[in-house]
Amino acid sequence: MNPESRTFPDSSYSNPQPPAGDGVIPVSALNRAIGAALERNFPLSWVSGEVSNFTRAASGHWYFSIKDAGAQIRCVMFRGRAQYAEFTPREGDRIEVRATVTMYEPRGELQLSVEAVRRTGQGRLFEAFLRLKAQLEAEGLFDPERKRPLPAHPRTIGIVTSLQAAALRDVLTTLARRAPHVRVIVYPAPVQGAGAAEKLAAMVESANRRGEIEVLIVCRGGGSIEDLWAFNEEILARAIAESRVPVVSGVGHETDFTIADFAADMRAPTPTAAAELVSPQRAVLLLDLEQRHARLSRVIRRSLEQRSQQLDWLARRLVSPAQRLERQREQLQQLAARLSSAGGRPLRDAGARFAMAQLRWRRARPDPQRAQAAVAQLAAGLQRGFSRRHEQRQAHLGQLAAKTALLSPVRTFERGYAALLDAQGHAVRSPEALKPGRTVTVYLAEGVADLGIADVQARLDGGL
């Protein structure tokens, strides 16, 4: 076979090794072999550079390049990884990507397959952030017990931030809208750059020393971890924790967390939210004041009505001395009449009781003649009843004697009958009960005889 005509179909090419000599291989096999060699020799690594040509495809994949002063390389971050990224890179951002070196075979382009992305230096800064957070947390600087409640109606609010910060305008606008009656004092300090943390801490201490505010806001807008690093410094965290005035931290966006957030008495997701936390809304206060005024008016009106009713009642009870003397004179006359009437009442009552007792005695007095006649009448009736009862019992006794005589066994024996009893005293009713040698007792009308049985011949007719 001519060596120049040898080919390597993609479907059967499993070990992409370049052939020796003058062998011919397809481009796809070559690219696949290069890609495999790259993946073997360049493990998963962090690569830093500046973002350019960033594109988010409709599929959710990210396509961009990273470059430095001397070179650039294309990158791809697939949707499954991109959706977990903490931020979306922008043109010109300096980032670090954790990627493997691969070959995009259809075009033969070298690229990085990105698995994670972070801003440049974020790894070291984040580790420092975690170390400081653990240290201060172990000291109790973040304990909920030391957090103080915010004043409900502050008269003066302090703000520690930069005069050029957009966050200051947002906070002032929110405070002017919600609580225009509240006084605001700004303690200016840079929010990023060298020495920013020391100056922020100095402003927090100055606000406490001057004692002219009831609550303090420490804020700035969003940014990278490097931009927010002043709020991750230990000196600022300790100044916030030692503040006698309650401190609200409003740093960055909702997903940004700093050491100052943990040290503050309350964290707000944004500077605007911090302003809303410390300021009572004027419209709500006015509505509450109106409701309290209405309740107070109702209470006062109800109290006045009750006092007026009590006054009317007391006025009805109040009389002049002459009227009171006349009323007491009438009461005295009534009492005299009742006393006079009460003096003769016992005698009248006793007379009435005596008359009633006399009437009862007359009705209950016995009459001997009437009683004797009644006794005689009762004795005659008793005699008649006894005689009639005796005759009835005699007649009934005669009837029972006649029935007894009629049913007596003696009358049956007198007609020629007899009764046989065996040795046990049982009546003999069947010839089978008569056995030779036994003794039976015969009861007759005129006596009793014992018979010994010599022979028994049973008759079958059974007639009398």
C-alpha positions in Angstrom: 0.0 0.0 0.0 1.3 3.4 -0.9 2.2 5.2 2.4 1.0 8.6 0.9 -2.6 7.1 0.6 -3.0 6.1 4.3 -5.8 7.9 6.2 -7.1 7.9 9.8 -10.9 8.1 9.9 -12.3 10.0 12.9 -14.6 7.1 13.9 -11.8 4.7 14.4 -9.1 7.0 15.6 -8.9 6.3 19.4 -5.2 7.0 20.2 -4.3 10.3 18.5 -0.5 9.8 18.1 1.1 11.5 15.1 2.3 8.8 12.6 5.9 8.2 11.9 7.5 8.9 8.6 5.5 10.4 5.8 2.0 9.2 7.1 -1.0 11.5 6.3 -3.5 12.3 9.1 -6.7 14.3 9.0 -6.8 17.8 10.5 -9.4 16.8 13.0 -7.2 14.0 14.3 -4.3 16.4 14.5 -6.3 18.9 16.4 -7.6 16.2 18.7 -4.1 15.0 19.4 -2.9 18.5 20.1 -5.8 19.0 22.5 -5.1 15.8 24.4 -1.4 16.7 24.7 -2.4 20.2 26.0 -4.8 18.7 28.6 -2.1 16.3 29.8 0.7 18.8 30.1 -1.3 21.8 31.4 -3.3 20.9 34.5 -6.1 23.1 36.0 -4.4 26.4 36.9 -5.2 30.1 37.7 -4.4 32.5 34.9 -4.6 36.3 35.2 -5.2 39.0 32.6 -7.4 41.8 31.4 -10.8 41.1 30.0 -11.5 42.0 26.4 -14.2 41.2 23.8 -16.6 39.8 26.4 -19.8 38.3 25.0 -22.7 36.5 26.6 -24.3 34.1 24.1 -28.1 33.4 24.0 -27.2 29.9 25.4 -25.8 31.5 28.5 -22.1 30.7 27.7 -19.5 33.4 28.1 -16.9 34.1 25.4 -14.0 36.6 26.1 -10.3 37.0 25.9 -7.8 37.8 28.6 -4.6 39.6 27.8 -1.5 41.3 29.3 1.1 43.5 27.8 2.6 40.8 25.7 -0.1 38.3 24.6 -3.7 37.2 24.8 -5.8 34.0 24.7 -9.4 33.2 24.1 -11.6 31.9 26.9 -14.9 30.1 27.1 -17.0 29.7 30.3 -20.0 27.4 29.8 -23.4 28.2 31.3 -23.2 25.5 34.0 -20.2 27.3 35.4 -21.1 30.9 34.6 -24.3 30.8 36.5 -22.3 30.4 39.8 -20.0 33.2 39.2 -20.1 36.0 41.8 -19.9 38.8 39.2 -20.0 39.3 35.4 -16.7 40.5 34.0 -16.6 43.7 32.1 -14.4 45.1 29.4 -11.1 46.1 31.0 -11.5 44.2 34.3 -8.5 42.5 35.6 -9.5 39.0 36.6 -8.1 35.6 37.4 -9.6 32.5 35.8 -9.2 28.9 36.9 -9.1 26.9 33.6 -7.6 24.1 31.6 -5.9 24.6 28.2 -7.9 23.1 25.4 -8.1 23.1 21.6 -11.3 24.1 19.8 -11.0 21.5 17.1 -13.3 22.8 14.4 -11.2 26.0 14.0 -8.0 24.7 15.4 -7.9 27.5 18.0 -6.2 27.4 21.4 -8.5 28.4 24.3 -9.0 28.2 28.0 -12.0 26.3 29.4 -12.9 28.4 32.5 -14.3 26.8 35.6 -14.2 29.8 38.0 -13.5 33.5 37.8 -12.4 36.1 40.4 -11.1 39.5 40.4 -7.3 39.9 40.5 -6.0 39.5 44.0 -9.4 38.4 45.3 -8.1 35.1 46.5 -5.4 36.6 48.8 -7.8 39.3 49.9 -10.6 36.9 50.6 -8.3 34.7 52.7 -7.2 37.8 54.7 -10.9 38.7 55.1 -11.7 35.3 56.5 -8.8 35.3 58.9 -9.7 38.7 60.3 -13.4 37.8 60.5 -12.6 34.6 62.5 -10.2 36.5 64.8 -12.7 39.3 65.6 -15.5 36.8 65.9 -13.5 34.8 68.4 -13.0 38.0 70.5 -16.8 38.5 70.7 -16.8 41.6 68.5 -19.7 40.3 66.5 -21.8 38.9 69.3 -25.6 39.7 69.0 -25.7 40.6 72.7 -23.6 43.7 72.2 -25.7 45.0 69.4 -27.8 48.1 70.3 -31.2 49.0 69.0 -31.6 52.0 66.8 -33.4 55.1 68.1 -37.0 55.2 66.9 -37.0 59.0 66.4 -33.5 60.4 66.0 -33.2 64.2 65.9 -29.7 64.1 64.3 -28.1 61.5 62.0 -24.4 61.3 61.2 -22.9 60.0 58.0 -19.3 58.8 57.5 -18.4 58.7 53.8 -16.7 60.5 51.0 -18.2 63.9 49.9 -17.7 62.8 46.3 -19.4 59.4 46.8 -22.7 58.7 45.0 -23.8 56.9 48.1 -23.9 60.2 50.0 -26.3 61.7 47.4 -28.5 58.6 47.7 -28.5 58.8 51.5 -29.2 62.5 51.6 -32.0 62.2 49.0 -33.6 59.4 51.0 -33.4 61.3 54.3 -34.8 64.4 52.7 -37.7 62.4 51.3 -38.5 60.4 54.4 -37.5 62.7 57.3 -36.9 66.3 56.2 -37.2 67.4 59.8 -34.1 65.4 60.9 -30.7 67.2 61.1 -27.9 65.5 59.1 -24.2 65.9 59.9 -21.6 64.5 57.4 -18.2 63.4 58.6 -16.1 63.3 55.4 -13.5 60.6 54.9 -12.1 58.8 51.8 -13.7 55.4 51.3 -10.8 53.7 49.4 -7.1 54.0 48.8 -4.1 54.1 51.1 -5.0 55.2 54.7 -8.8 55.2 54.1 -9.5 52.8 56.9 -7.6 54.9 59.4 -9.5 58.1 58.3 -12.8 56.4 58.5 -12.1 55.1 62.0 -11.0 58.6 63.0 -14.3 60.0 61.8 -16.3 57.4 63.7 -14.3 58.3 66.9 -14.8 62.0 66.2 -18.6 61.6 65.8 -18.7 59.8 69.2 -16.5 62.4 70.8 -18.6 65.4 69.7 -21.8 63.8 70.9 -24.1 65.6 68.5 -25.9 62.6 66.9 -28.1 59.7 67.9 -27.2 57.3 65.2 -24.3 57.0 62.7 -24.3 55.6 59.1 -21.0 54.3 57.6 -21.5 53.8 53.9 -20.2 53.7 50.4 -21.3 52.4 47.0 -20.5 49.1 45.4 -17.2 47.9 43.9 -14.7 45.2 43.8 -13.2 43.6 46.9 -10.2 45.9 46.4 -12.4 48.9 46.3 -14.2 47.9 49.5 -11.1 46.8 51.4 -11.0 49.8 53.6 -14.2 48.5 55.3 -12.4 45.2 55.9 -9.6 46.7 58.0 -9.3 45.9 61.7 -9.0 49.5 62.8 -12.4 50.5 61.4 -14.1 47.3 62.8 -12.8 48.1 66.3 -13.8 51.8 66.0 -17.4 50.7 65.0 -17.6 48.1 67.8 -16.4 50.7 70.5 -18.8 53.4 69.3 -21.2 54.6 71.9 -23.6 55.7 69.2 -25.5 52.9 67.3 -23.8 52.3 63.9 -25.5 51.2 60.7 -23.3 49.8 57.9 -24.4 50.3 54.3 -21.5 49.3 52.2 -21.7 48.1 48.6 -24.6 46.2 47.1 -26.8 43.6 48.6 -24.4 40.7 48.0 -21.3 42.6 49.3 -20.3 41.8 52.9 -17.5 43.5 54.8 -16.0 43.2 58.3 -17.7 46.6 59.1 -21.1 44.9 58.4 -20.5 42.3 61.1 -19.1 44.9 63.6 -22.0 47.4 63.2 -25.1 47.3 65.2 -27.1 46.7 62.0 -26.2 46.0 58.4 -28.1 47.5 55.5 -27.8 45.9 52.0 -27.3 49.3 50.4 -26.6 52.9 51.5 -30.2 53.8 50.6 -31.5 51.0 52.8 -29.3 52.3 55.6 -31.0 55.7 55.4 -34.4 54.0 55.4 -33.4 52.1 58.6 -32.4 55.1 60.6 -35.1 57.6 59.5 -38.7 57.3 60.4 -40.9 58.1 57.4 -42.5 61.5 57.9 -45.8 60.5 56.3 -46.1 57.5 58.6 -45.3 59.8 61.6 -47.9 62.3 60.6 -50.5 59.5 60.1 -49.6 58.1 63.6 -49.8 61.6 65.1 -53.2 62.1 63.5 -54.4 58.8 64.8 -53.1 59.6 68.3 -54.8 63.0 68.2 -58.1 61.4 67.2 -57.8 58.9 70.1 -56.9 61.6 72.5 -59.9 63.7 71.4 -62.2 60.7 71.9 -60.8 60.1 75.4 -61.2 63.7 76.4 -64.7 64.0 75.0 -65.7 60.8 76.7 -64.2 62.0 80.0 -66.0 65.3 79.7 -69.3 63.5 79.1 -68.8 61.3 82.1 -67.9 64.4 84.3 -71.0 66.2 83.0 -73.2 63.3 83.8 -71.7 63.0 87.3 -72.3 66.8 87.8 -76.0 66.4 86.9 -76.3 63.6 89.4 -74.7 65.6 92.1 -76.9 68.6 91.3 -80.0 66.5 91.7 -78.8 65.4 95.1 -78.0 69.0 96.2 -81.0 70.8 98.0 -81.3 74.0 100.0 -81.3 73.9 103.8 -85.0 75.0 104.0 -86.0 72.1 101.7 -84.0 69.7 103.7 -85.6 70.9 107.0 -89.1 70.6 105.4 -88.3 67.1 104.2 -87.0 66.1 107.7 -90.1 67.6 109.3 -92.3 65.4 107.1 -90.2 62.4 107.9 -90.6 63.1 111.6 -94.4 63.4 111.3 -94.5 60.1 109.5 -92.4 58.4 112.1 -94.7 59.8 114.9 -97.8 58.4 113.2 -96.1 55.1 112.7 -95.1 55.0 116.4 -98.7 55.9 117.6 -100.1 53.2 115.3 -97.5 50.7 116.5 -98.4 51.3 120.2 -102.0 49.9 119.9 -101.2 47.2 117.4 -100.0 44.5 120.0 -103.3 44.8 122.0 -105.4 44.5 118.8 -103.4 41.6 117.6 -103.7 39.8 121.0 -107.5 40.3 121.0 -107.8 38.9 117.5 -105.7 35.8 118.4 -107.9 35.2 121.5 -111.1 35.4 119.5 -109.7 32.9 116.9 -108.7 30.5 119.7 -112.1 30.8 121.3 -113.8 30.0 118.0 -111.5 27.0 117.5 -112.3 25.7 121.0 -116.0 26.0 120.5 -115.7 24.0 117.3 -113.6 21.3 118.9 -115.6 21.0 122.2 -116.8 17.3 122.6 -120.6 16.2 122.7 -121.0 13.1 125.0 -124.6 12.2 124.0 -123.6 12.3 120.3 -120.5 10.2 121.0 -122.6 7.6 123.0 -125.1 7.3 120.2 -122.3 6.8 117.7 -120.7 4.2 119.8 -123.9 2.3 120.2 -124.5 2.4 116.5 -121.0 1.2 115.8 -121.4 -1.7 118.4 -124.7 -2.8 116.7 -123.0 -2.7 113.3 -120.1 -4.8 114.6 -122.4 -7.4 116.1 -124.3 -7.8 112.8 -121.1 -8.0 110.8 -119.7 -10.6 113.1 -122.8 -12.8 113.0 -123.0 -12.5 109.2 -119.3 -13.4 108.9 -119.7 -16.4 111.2 -122.6 -17.8 109.2 -120.6 -17.4 106.0 -117.6 -19.3 107.4 -119.9 -22.1 108.7 -121.5 -22.6 105.3 -118.1 -22.6 103.6 -116.7 -25.1 106.1 -119.7 -27.5 105.4 -119.0 -27.3 101.7 -115.3 -28.1 102.2 -116.2 -31.1 104.5 -118.6 -32.5 101.9 -115.9 -32.2 99.2 -113.3 -33.8 101.4 -115.6 -36.7 102.3 -116.4 -37.2 98.6 -112.7 -37.4 97.6 -111.5 -39.4 100.7 -109.8 -42.8 99.9 -111.9 -44.4 102.6 -115.0 -43.8 100.6 -113.2 -45.6 97.7 -112.3 -48.5 99.9 -115.9 -48.8 101.1 -117.0 -49.5 97.5 -114.8 -52.6 97.6 -111.4 -51.3 96.4 -108.0 -51.8 98.1 -104.6 -50.3 97.8 -101.3 -52.3 97.5 -98.0 -50.9 98.7 -94.6 -52.6 98.3 -92.0 -52.9 101.0 -90.7 -49.4 100.3 -94.2 -47.9 100.6 -94.7 -47.3 96.9 -98.1 -48.0 95.3 -98.2 -51.1 93.1 -99.7 -50.3 89.8 -98.5 -53.1 87.5 -98.4 -56.9 87.7 -94.7 -56.8 86.9 -94.1 -55.2 90.3 -95.5 -58.3 92.0 -92.8 -61.0 92.5 -93.1 -64.3 94.2 -91.6 -64.2 97.7 -92.1 -60.5 98.3 -94.4 -58.9 100.8 -97.0 -56.3 100.1 -99.3 -54.3 102.3 -103.0 -54.2 101.5 -105.2 -51.2 102.7 -108.9 -52.0 103.0 -112.0 -50.1 104.1 -111.9 -51.7 107.6 -108.1 -52.4 108.1 -104.6 -53.2 106.8 -103.1 -56.6 106.1 -99.6 -57.8 105.0 -99.6 -60.4 102.3 -96.8 -62.7 101.1 -96.8 -63.4 97.4 -96.5 -67.1 96.5 -97.3 -66.9 92.8 -98.3 -64.3 90.3 -100.3 -64.9 87.3 -100.9 -61.8 85.2 -104.2 -61.5 83.3 -104.1 -59.9 79.9 -107.7 -58.6 79.8 -107.1 -56.0 82.6 -110.9 -55.7 83.0 -112.7 -54.9 86.3 
